[in-house]
Amino acid sequence: MTKRPVVNDSITDALHCTTCLLPMQYQTKKDGKFLWQCFKCGKKFAVHENNTDVIEESWSPPR
């Protein structure tokens, strides 16, 4: 698990991919985590519901 700071962007309320810097798309909520994915490179973030300072990072095939 990698601890990453959440982007504090009051204008867009969006997460940005740390690889290609594009806005990430919200996917679903699973096991108390909000899942976000970058459709260009396939990077995924799982943001914990109770502690938004903890973000799990993983990869999947781009769509």
C-alpha positions in Angstrom: 0.0 0.0 0.0 1.3 3.4 -1.0 0.3 6.5 1.0 -0.4 9.4 -1.3 -1.8 12.8 -0.5 -5.2 13.6 -2.0 -5.3 16.4 -4.5 -6.9 19.4 -2.8 -8.4 21.0 -5.9 -11.4 23.0 -4.9 -12.3 23.9 -8.5 -12.8 20.4 -10.0 -13.0 17.9 -7.1 -11.1 15.4 -9.2 -8.1 13.1 -8.9 -5.4 13.3 -11.5 -3.3 10.4 -12.7 0.3 10.6 -11.4 1.5 9.1 -14.7 -0.2 11.0 -17.5 -1.7 13.9 -15.4 -5.2 13.4 -16.9 -8.3 13.5 -14.7 -9.2 10.0 -13.4 -12.8 8.6 -13.8 -14.8 7.4 -10.8 -15.7 3.7 -11.2 -17.5 2.3 -8.2 -17.4 1.8 -4.4 -16.3 -1.6 -3.3 -15.3 -2.8 0.2 -15.4 0.7 1.7 -13.1 2.1 -1.0 -13.9 4.5 -3.9 -12.3 3.2 -7.1 -10.9 5.6 -9.6 -9.2 4.7 -13.0 -7.2 6.5 -15.7 -8.5 5.3 -19.0 -5.3 6.3 -20.9 -2.7 4.3 -18.9 -4.8 2.0 -16.7 -3.6 3.2 -13.3 -6.2 2.7 -10.5 -6.6 4.4 -7.2 -8.6 3.0 -4.3 -9.5 5.8 -1.8 -10.6 4.6 1.6 -14.0 5.8 2.7 -13.1 6.5 6.3 -9.5 7.8 5.8 -9.1 9.8 2.6 -5.4 10.2 3.3 -4.8 6.5 2.4 -4.8 5.7 -1.3 -4.0 2.3 -2.8 -2.4 2.4 -6.2 -2.6 -0.5 -8.7 -2.6 -1.1 -12.5 -5.0 -2.6 -14.9 -5.1 -2.7 -18.8 -6.2 0.7 -20.3 -9.6 0.8 -21.9 
